[in-house]
Amino acid sequence: MCVTMAATTTREQFATALMGQAEPSPAGPARDGIADLREPPEIPLSPTAQTLRFSVRQIEFVFGARRRLGEVFRMRTRVVEGGTVVTSHPDHVKSLFTADPADAPSLTGESPLRPIVGPNSTLTALGERHMRQRKLLLPSFHGEAVERYMSMIAEAAEREIDRWPLGEPFALAPRMQAITLDVIMGGIFGIEGRPERGTPEHRLRQVIRQLVWLSTQPVSQVAELMNTGSDEAVGPTKLALGYLDRATYAVIAKRRGAEDLHERTDILSLLLQATDDEGTPLTDQELRDELLTLVLAGHETTANSLAWTFERLVRTPNAYERLREAVRGDDDRDAVIEATIHEGMRSRPVIPVIGRRVTVPWQLGEYGVEADTPVLISILLVHHREDVYQDPFAFRPERFLHRKPGTYEWIPFGGGIRRCLGATLAMAEQRVVMDAVARRTDLVADDPAPERAVHRNVTMIPSRGARVVVRARH
């Protein structure tokens, strides 16, 4: 776990590390070739062992590799022929985020989520298709659209907090998911509050909650391994998606026949009215892929970001007390909330790794990477660089107080043309929910030991769901 890795670096090194002073490292397309550059060092384990360790214990795996091999290294797994290069230098991040998309397309088209969300979503689409879908969806996640969601978020948070037991341990992650699912169901499907029982919308909500719960169980890791390298879901994943697809298609069919379709502003209604350049509307399959991506990516990642932040806060008394003081009457309230969110997402990024496939030879510092190589950016490693973040394994929101995170040093939402569409909404949700929880409750950890990270598909979540006890409710 990240916290335990602090033992590998001395206090003196932490004390002398200065924020924002990573040594420059040349990076970008090597148009003249890479003959004069070294090959990245390789992890000396079998592909099978590396596959298992990266899938199950990614934190220990990547921190150990960086400690032994440096900030650029090659790993070989059973999934990618020729291996994958991993980097964590901000200059390398910048070169990949700002590259011509043809030179460094996103690896999301090869994502483990592809069998789940399909090939037609904004997440897995590449090139012109991705940009067209992004342009279509972007207005729904910015400006006035987000403002419309604010009261919905606040109401959902207040309802949920009222249900929390006093004096009894419970997991925050599923409670946060209940809040964010209410919000995303409202924004995507136009359903405010809890849908009426027996309706297609109610059925869809129930199925989503059941599948998210199942994905936290040990059997889910077996299902993920069965789907590795596949374009279509197999085994238990295929069975579960069958239930989800039936519920999703029922909602789509009902909305197609809505008399007020052209007056609605929810994303499903907008997509049903959208057409491509030739005037052709989206098919049910295309709608399904897009909606499923927005639902799964739009509520679970935000919920676990909140869960992780409170998991850190209840084990960092000074930071937690500062947050409570701020939301209960401090003039610096907004700045403290924002800094706490930034530090939570730095310390425990829910998406720990993202990537690009370079289609031309590429330079990463002193190393050269051949064309057609997948290059992974370890968000975990970037966020814990000692030359960027002083005392990086400590939870210190003050490092972001009245200071914006660096574009290529704080990357929980990715970057470039692939930056998360819902980043603005996710930040707004976290602000409102964090304010409500810190204002209305006094939480303590049910166990002083930090929760380790569990890797589930492409996400990193708290092993026990961020268990807390509500000592008092205000």
N, C-alpha and C positions, 0 to 999 in steps of 0.2 A: 504494500500500500504506500501511497505517496508520503504519508507522514513518516513512516519508518525509514525512508530513503535519506532523511536529513542526517542520519548518523554517518553517512559516507562523506560528508563535507564538514570541515572544522568550523567552529564559531568564528575564528579569525577570518576565514575566507568569506563567510557570510557578511561579517562586519565591513570588509573592504570592498564588497561588491557594490557598484553604483548603478542606479536605475538608468536604463536607456543608453548604455554605453557598450553594446555588443561590438566586438572588433569587426571592422568591415570584412566582408567575404565575397569576392566576385562570383556572380551567378548569372545564368541566362543561356540562351542558345549559343552553342559553339559552332558558328557557321564554318569555321576553318578546320573543324574536326577536333578530336580529343586525344590525338596521339601523344602529345606532350604532357598529358595529365595522368595522374594515378587512378587506378580503379579503387572504388570504395572497399574498405576492409569487410570481410564476411564474418558472420556469426558462425562459430565452429560447432554447429549441431546439425543433426540430420533434418531434412525437410519435414519429416513427420513430427519430430520433437518441436521444431519451430512453429509448425502449424498449431499444435496443441497449446503451446505456451502463449503464443500471441492471442489465440482465441479465448483462453481461460484466465491467464494471468498477465495481461498485457502490460500493466504498470511495472511489475518487477522485470518483465522481459525487456522493455525498451529502456528503462533506466539503467539496468545492468549492462545492456549493449552500449549505451552512450558512455558509461563509466569506463568500460574496457576498450572501446574502439573509437570513441570520439563522436562528434555531432553528425557525421554522415557515415552510414554503414549499409551493407547489403544483407537482406535476409532472404532465405529460400524456403518456400513452403510447397505443399502438395498442390496448391491451387494455381500459382503463376509460374509458368515455365520461364527459366532464366533468372528468376528472383526479382525482388522488389527493393528499391533503395529508399532508405528512411533518412529524413533530414529534420533539423530543428533550428536552423539559423534564420533570423528575421530577413536577412538579405536574400536567402534562398526562397523564403516564403513570398517575398515581394516579386521575385523574378517569375514565379509560377502564377501568382495571382494577376499580374499585369501582362502576361504573355499573350500573344496572338492565340485565340482559342484553337486555331488549326495546329499550332506548335505544341500546345499543352492542354488537350481536352480533359474534361473532368473524368474521374474514374467512377462517378456515380452510375454511369451506364453499365458498369460491371459490379455494382454494389450487391451485397448480400440481401438488400431490400428489393432488388429487381424481381425475384420470383413472387414477392408479396404485393408490391404496388404496381407491377406490370411495366411495360416498355413505353407507355404513353404519357407518363406523368412528368411534371416539371423537374422532378428529382432525377429521373433516369434519362430524359431526353437530352440530346446534344445538338450543337450547331444551331441552325436557323429555327428548327422546331422548338428548341428550348427557349430561344429569345422571343419567339412569337407567343408562346404560352406564358412566359414571364411578364411580357408587356400586357397581356390580357388580365393577369391576376394581380399585378402590382397595386393598382388603385384600391383594391379591397383590403390592403394591409397597411395603408398609410393615411395620413391627414385626417379628413373628416370621418373616414370609415373607422379608424381607431377611436376617435372621439366618441362615436356612437356606441362603441363597445364598453366604454369606461363604467357607465352606471350598471351595466350587466355584470361586469367583473366584480364590482363592489357588492352588489346584491348577492351574487353567488358566494363570495367570500364570507359575508355576514351569516348567510344561511348555514354554511358548512361549519363555521366556528361555533355556532350555537349547538351543534350536535356533538361536539367533542366532549368526551367524558372527563370528569375531574378526578385527579388522583390515581388514574389507571393508565398504564403504558399502552400506547397505540402507535401505529406507523403513520407518519405524515405523508409519505409518497402517495398512497391511494386516496387520501383526503384531498391532497393537492390536485390529483388527477380528476376527482369529482368536480372541483371548481373549474379547471381548465377545459374539461369536457363540456360543461354547461356553456362556457364562452364560445368554444369552437363550434358547437352545435348551433348556437345562435348565429354566429358569423357565416358559417358555411351553409347551413340549411334554413336559417331564418326562424329557428324555434327558440323562443326565449323561455327560460325556466325549464321545468321538467315536462316532456311531451306526455300527452294523455295516453293512459294504458290502452293497449290493443291497437294503437296506430303503428304504421310502418316506421315512423320516426322513433317511437318508444322501443320497438323491437331492435332497431339499429343501435340505439344507445346501449341497450342491455348486452347485445352481442359484442360491441366494442369493449365494454367494461369486462366482460368475461374473458375475452381473448387477451386483453392487457394483463389480467391476473394470471392467466395460464402461462403467459410469456415470462413470468417471474419464477416459474417452477423449474426444477432440475431437468425435467423431460424436454424443456424448450431448447436446451443446449444440444441435445441429441438431434432434435429436429433441425436446428440450424446447420449442424455438420452434414446432415443428409442433403441439405439444399445447396451446400457449398459448390460453386462452379456451375450451377444449373440456371437456365433461363426461366424455368417453370417450377412451380412448387411441387414437391413430392411428399409422400408420407403424411405424418400428422399435420404438417403445415397446409397441405392441399385440402385435407378434410376440414380444418378450421376455416380456411378461406372460402370453402363452399357455403358455410353458414353466413359468413360476412357478406359474400357476394349476393346471396338471395335477399338479405336485408337491405343492402345498398340499392340493388336494382328495383326493389319495391318502392323505395323512396323516390328514385328517379322517375319511375312510371307515374306515381301519384302527382309529382310536381309538373310533369309534362302536360297534364290535363287541368292544371290550376287556372281558373278564370282570371286571376290577378297576376299572372306570371310577369307581364310587362311592367307592372308597377313595383315589383319586389326588388330589393337591393342585395339580397343574400347571394353568396357565390354560386350556389347551385342554379338559381334562377338566371344569373348573368351568363353562366356557361351554357345553359340551355338555349339562350338567345344568340350566342356567339356563332360565327361562321369563319371558315378559312378564307384565303384570298380568292377562292373561286365560288364563294357563297355557300359552301357545304357545311351543315351543322356538325357538331361533334357526335360521334356514335356513343351508344350506351357504354361500350367498353372503354372508350377514351374518357368519358365522364367518370366512370368507376375508378379508373387509375388515378385521375387527378384528385377526386374527392377523397379517396382512401389515403393518398399521400398527405393531403392537408390535414385530415383528421388525426392520423397517427403521428405525423411530424409536428402538428400544431398543438397537440395537447400534452403528449407524454413527455417530450423533451423539456417543455417549460415547467411541468409539474416536478420533474426530477431535479431541475435546476433549483427550484425553491426548496425541495426536500434536502438536497445537498447543502445549501446555504444554511438552513436551520440546523442541520447535523453539525456543521462547523461552529455556528453561533453558540449553541448550548454547551460547547466544549471550549469556548473562548470567552470567558466571563467579561473581560473588558470591552470587547467588540459588541457583545450582546447588550450590555448595560448602556453603551453609547447609543445604540440603535433605539432602545426603548426610551431613553431620555429625549432623543430627537423627535420621535413620533408623538410623544406626549407633551410637546410644547416648545421644542427648541426651534429657533429661527432657521437653523441649518438643516431642518428636517429633510428636505428634498435631496440635498447634497449627500447627507449621510446614507439615506436609502439607496441612492444611485451608487455610491462607493461600495456599499455592502453587496449589492447585486454584482457589480463588476468583480469584486474579490471572490465571491462565491463561484462565479463562472470561470474565473482564472484558476482557482484552487482545485475545483472539481468539474472540469468540462464534461458535460453529458456525452458529447460526441468527441472521443479522444483522438481521432485520426481522420484526416481527409487526404485526397490525393489527385494527382494528374498523371496522365500517360504522355511523356514527352515523345513527340514524333520526329524530332531532330536531335542530334547530339547536344548534350547539355553540360554546362559547367556548374558544379556545386563546390565553390571554394577551390581547394587544391585537387579535387576529384573530377573525373570526367564520366559521364553517363551516356551510353550508346542510345541511339534512336530506338523507339518502341519499348522503352523501359517505364514501368510504373514507378512513380516517385510519391512516397507517402510523406505528408507533413504530420509529425507527431505533435498534436496540440498540447498534450501533456508535457512534453519536453520543452516546447517553446515557452509555455506558461511557467516553467520552473527553471528558467535560465538564471544563474546567479549573477551574470553580468547585466541583466535587465531588471530583475526584481530582487532587491535586497531581502535576505532571509526568506527565500521563495517558498519554503515549506511551512512557514507560519501563516496563520490567517490574520491578515492585517488590512482591513478595509481602508484605513487612513492613507494607504499608499495611493488610492484613487480619489481622495477628497479634493474636490475642485481641480481635478486633473483628468483629462480624457485618456483612455488607454491608447497605446500605440497601434496604428493600423495593422502592422505586421508582427506585433508582439502580443496582442490580445485578440484571439481569433476563434472564439467559441461559435460564431455564426459563419465561419469560412470567410471568403473574400472574393474580390473581383466580380465578374459577371455571374458567379455562382453563389454569391453571398445569400444567406437565408432570406427568402421572401418575407417571412413572418417575423423578422428580427424586431421591427418597431412594435408590433403587437405583443411579442413575447416580453419585451422590456416593460411595456405598459402594464401587462398582467402582473409581472413580478413586483412592480412598484406598488400597485394597489393592494395585492395580497400580502406583501411583506408589511406594509403599513398597518393593515387590519390585524394581522396576527400579532405584531409587536405591540400594538396599541391595546388590544383586547385580552391578551393572554400573557402569563408568566410561565415559560416552559423550562423544564430541566431534562437532561438526558436520563434515560432509564438505566444506562450503563455508562460509566465514565470512559470506557475504552472506545476509541473511534471505530466507526463502521468501515469495514473494508469494501472495496469496490467489486462489484460483480459485472462481468461483461455479458451483455445480452444483445445479440445481433450487432448493430453498429453503436450501441449506447453503453455507457458506464453508469451504473446505478448503485445506491447504497444497499449493502447486503441484507440489512434488516428493515429496509424501507424508511430509514431515519426515524427510529422509535423515540418518542418523547413522553413526558408526563406533564399534563397541565396542572400546575400548582395552584394557579388562581386565574379566574376569568373576570374581566372588568366590563 
